[in-house]
């Protein structure tokens, strides 16, 4: 998959740039930064999805409990009492 590249001018703390250079070298910094941003975006989307799912489950919980109570008598019908 080919995507169009855009040049950015960013400011980073000197110690981060030094660490980045040690890991990637000055010629691979863009690739490392791009991969890091991609991973950050994936993680943020995952967290947001989990938050939405939790909200959905909480919203449906009351309705689900009401349905269980509504059919409780039918579910227990024919069961021996212990």
Secondary structure, DSSP 8 states (H G I E B T S, - for coil): -------------HHHHHHHHHHH-TTSHHHHHHHHHHHHHHHHHHHHHHHHHHHHHHHHHHHHHHHHHHHHHHHHTT----
